[in-house]
Amino acid sequence: MSGKRLDNTIYLMYLVTENYKKAHSLTSEQFLDLDNKYHIIRFVGECPDIFDSMSGAEMVEEINQYVAAS
């Protein structure tokens, strides 16, 4: 993975995390607990292109669907 792509992926991980926390009124600790259970950040890292063109609300909905399917 190139440096620029890695930077973009890390930024997407951050955006997904912050949008999800805000949408569900979660603290960072609560989000990390969910991440430990569902591997949300890893999911984003495995398919960053999916999230690249999404709005914040779409990111949250994608993670909601991912968690529900897990």
MDAnalysis code that builds the backbone (N, CA, C; Angstrom):
import MDAnalysis as mda
import numpy as np

u = mda.Universe.empty(210, n_residues=70, atom_resindex=np.repeat(np.arange(70), 3), trajectory=True)
u.add_TopologyAttr("name", ["N", "CA", "C"] * 70)
u.add_TopologyAttr("resid", np.arange(1, 71))
u.add_TopologyAttr("resname", ["MET", "SER", "GLY", "LYS", "ARG", "LEU", "ASP", "ASN", "THR", "ILE", "TYR", "LEU", "MET", "TYR", "LEU", "VAL", "THR", "GLU", "ASN", "TYR", "LYS", "LYS", "ALA", "HIS", "SER", "LEU", "THR", "SER", "GLU", "GLN", "PHE", "LEU", "ASP", "LEU", "ASP", "ASN", "LYS", "TYR", "HIS", "ILE", "ILE", "ARG", "PHE", "VAL", "GLY", "GLU", "CYS", "PRO", "ASP", "ILE", "PHE", "ASP", "SER", "MET", "SER", "GLY", "ALA", "GLU", "MET", "VAL", "GLU", "GLU", "ILE", "ASN", "GLN", "TYR", "VAL", "ALA", "ALA", "SER"])
u.atoms.positions = np.array([
    [0.856, -1.169, 0.000],
    [0.000, 0.000, 0.000],
    [0.904, 1.234, 0.000],
    [0.633, 2.136, -0.892],
    [1.431, 3.357, -0.969],
    [1.167, 4.239, 0.248],
    [2.081, 5.156, 0.484],
    [1.941, 6.053, 1.632],
    [0.675, 6.878, 1.574],
    [0.347, 7.381, 0.386],
    [-0.847, 8.215, 0.242],
    [-2.112, 7.384, 0.477],
    [-2.142, 6.169, -0.037],
    [-3.311, 5.295, 0.166],
    [-3.451, 4.919, 1.645],
    [-2.320, 4.652, 2.289],
    [-2.349, 4.334, 3.716],
    [-2.880, 5.520, 4.511],
    [-2.398, 6.719, 4.195],
    [-2.885, 7.927, 4.876],
    [-4.392, 8.083, 4.688],
    [-4.878, 7.850, 3.465],
    [-6.303, 7.962, 3.178],
    [-7.099, 6.919, 3.968],
    [-6.578, 5.710, 4.058],
    [-7.262, 4.645, 4.794],
    [-7.347, 4.981, 6.276],
    [-6.269, 5.475, 6.832],
    [-6.262, 5.866, 8.247],
    [-7.259, 6.999, 8.487],
    [-7.306, 7.946, 7.574],
    [-8.258, 9.053, 7.695],
    [-9.699, 8.538, 7.634],
    [-9.975, 7.594, 6.745],
    [-11.314, 7.010, 6.664],
    [-11.676, 6.271, 7.944],
    [-10.713, 5.572, 8.528],
    [-10.946, 4.891, 9.801],
    [-11.353, 5.912, 10.866],
    [-10.645, 7.034, 10.878],
    [-10.953, 8.106, 11.823],
    [-12.366, 8.652, 11.580],
    [-12.700, 8.944, 10.316],
    [-14.019, 9.488, 10.004],
    [-15.137, 8.532, 10.392],
    [-14.965, 7.270, 10.058],
    [-15.986, 6.281, 10.414],
    [-16.161, 6.226, 11.927],
    [-15.051, 6.180, 12.639],
    [-15.104, 6.128, 14.097],
    [-15.839, 7.332, 14.665],
    [-15.462, 8.516, 14.245],
    [-16.072, 9.727, 14.791],
    [-17.547, 9.838, 14.414],
    [-17.894, 9.514, 13.172],
    [-19.295, 9.571, 12.747],
    [-20.145, 8.564, 13.503],
    [-19.613, 7.365, 13.703],
    [-20.353, 6.325, 14.416],
    [-20.538, 6.706, 15.886],
    [-19.481, 7.210, 16.502],
    [-19.580, 7.636, 17.900],
    [-20.632, 8.722, 18.053],
    [-20.621, 9.685, 17.164],
    [-21.567, 10.795, 17.238],
    [-22.998, 10.312, 17.011],
    [-23.191, 9.455, 16.022],
    [-24.536, 8.977, 15.687],
    [-25.155, 8.159, 16.812],
    [-24.310, 7.462, 17.570],
    [-24.811, 6.592, 18.632],
    [-24.479, 7.106, 20.032],
    [-24.020, 8.348, 20.125],
    [-23.670, 8.978, 21.403],
    [-22.757, 8.086, 22.237],
    [-21.684, 7.616, 21.613],
    [-20.733, 6.732, 22.276],
    [-19.487, 7.489, 22.697],
    [-18.904, 7.073, 23.788],
    [-17.584, 7.568, 24.163],
    [-16.548, 6.786, 23.358],
    [-15.329, 7.245, 23.386],
    [-14.263, 6.513, 22.704],
    [-14.109, 5.113, 23.284],
    [-14.214, 5.012, 24.598],
    [-14.095, 3.704, 25.250],
    [-15.213, 2.756, 24.809],
    [-16.428, 3.269, 24.718],
    [-17.546, 2.435, 24.270],
    [-17.341, 1.968, 22.827],
    [-16.854, 2.883, 21.996],
    [-16.587, 2.493, 20.608],
    [-15.503, 1.421, 20.550],
    [-14.460, 1.580, 21.331],
    [-13.382, 0.584, 21.331],
    [-13.873, -0.776, 21.806],
    [-14.802, -0.789, 22.752],
    [-15.405, -2.051, 23.173],
    [-16.135, -2.718, 22.004],
    [-16.899, -1.918, 21.247],
    [-17.575, -2.450, 20.063],
    [-16.567, -2.929, 19.025],
    [-15.516, -2.153, 18.853],
    [-14.498, -2.522, 17.878],
    [-13.821, -3.833, 18.270],
    [-13.588, -4.035, 19.537],
    [-12.996, -5.297, 19.998],
    [-13.906, -6.482, 19.680],
    [-15.193, -6.246, 19.719],
    [-16.160, -7.317, 19.458],
    [-16.395, -7.535, 17.956],
    [-16.502, -6.448, 17.190],
    [-16.902, -6.534, 15.782],
    [-15.795, -6.197, 14.779],
    [-14.668, -5.713, 15.246],
    [-13.519, -5.381, 14.372],
    [-13.909, -4.363, 13.289],
    [-14.551, -3.321, 13.717],
    [-15.048, -2.286, 12.812],
    [-13.906, -1.599, 12.074],
    [-12.881, -1.211, 12.802],
    [-11.762, -0.500, 12.183],
    [-11.055, -1.391, 11.166],
    [-10.906, -2.660, 11.481],
    [-10.286, -3.592, 10.532],
    [-11.143, -3.712, 9.273],
    [-12.456, -3.759, 9.447],
    [-13.374, -3.819, 8.311],
    [-13.165, -2.622, 7.396],
    [-13.070, -1.444, 7.960],
    [-12.846, -0.238, 7.161],
    [-11.499, -0.334, 6.441],
    [-10.479, -0.810, 7.141],
    [-9.148, -0.940, 6.553],
    [-9.076, -1.950, 5.426],
    [-9.946, -2.957, 5.467],
    [-9.948, -3.981, 4.426],
    [-10.658, -3.522, 3.158],
    [-11.536, -2.559, 3.274],
    [-12.281, -2.090, 2.095],
    [-12.470, -0.573, 2.129],
    [-11.370, 0.177, 2.177],
    [-11.496, 1.632, 2.288],
    [-12.175, 2.281, 1.083],
    [-12.082, 1.647, -0.087],
    [-12.695, 2.244, -1.274],
    [-14.206, 2.365, -1.141],
    [-14.807, 1.466, -0.381],
    [-16.253, 1.530, -0.158],
    [-16.610, 2.829, 0.566],
    [-15.800, 3.197, 1.547],
    [-16.102, 4.348, 2.394],
    [-15.635, 5.673, 1.804],
    [-14.784, 5.623, 0.810],
    [-14.131, 6.822, 0.287],
    [-15.111, 7.871, -0.236],
    [-16.211, 7.452, -0.809],
    [-17.140, 8.424, -1.398],
    [-18.435, 8.558, -0.601],
    [-18.471, 8.000, 0.602],
    [-19.693, 8.048, 1.414],
    [-19.766, 9.305, 2.262],
    [-20.996, 9.707, 2.525],
    [-21.222, 10.773, 3.501],
    [-21.100, 10.167, 4.900],
    [-21.077, 11.008, 5.895],
    [-21.006, 10.524, 7.271],
    [-22.166, 9.611, 7.620],
    [-23.372, 9.980, 7.209],
    [-24.560, 9.169, 7.490],
    [-24.474, 7.818, 6.784],
    [-23.961, 7.810, 5.572],
    [-23.817, 6.550, 4.833],
    [-22.781, 5.648, 5.500],
    [-21.725, 6.240, 6.012],
    [-20.712, 5.460, 6.735],
    [-21.334, 4.777, 7.950],
    [-22.116, 5.535, 8.701],
    [-22.764, 4.989, 9.889],
    [-23.695, 3.852, 9.505],
    [-24.481, 4.035, 8.444],
    [-25.404, 2.992, 8.004],
    [-24.646, 1.739, 7.557],
    [-23.542, 1.908, 6.875],
    [-22.728, 0.757, 6.455],
    [-22.212, -0.018, 7.670],
    [-21.764, 0.703, 8.689],
    [-21.273, 0.039, 9.897],
    [-22.435, -0.601, 10.658],
    [-23.580, 0.052, 10.705],
    [-24.756, -0.548, 11.338],
    [-25.092, -1.892, 10.686],
    [-25.072, -1.921, 9.364],
    [-25.354, -3.166, 8.643],
    [-24.285, -4.220, 8.903],
    [-23.035, -3.789, 8.936],
    [-21.923, -4.721, 9.204],
    [-22.053, -5.336, 10.599],
    [-22.339, -4.498, 11.594],
    [-22.477, -4.989, 12.972],
    [-23.680, -5.921, 13.074],
    [-24.778, -5.562, 12.446],
    [-25.981, -6.397, 12.500],
    [-25.755, -7.761, 11.861],
    [-24.914, -7.806, 10.833],
    [-24.636, -9.056, 10.135],
    [-23.607, -9.924, 10.860],
    [-22.887, -9.335, 11.794],
    [-21.827, -10.056, 12.504],
    [-22.363, -10.895, 13.637],
])
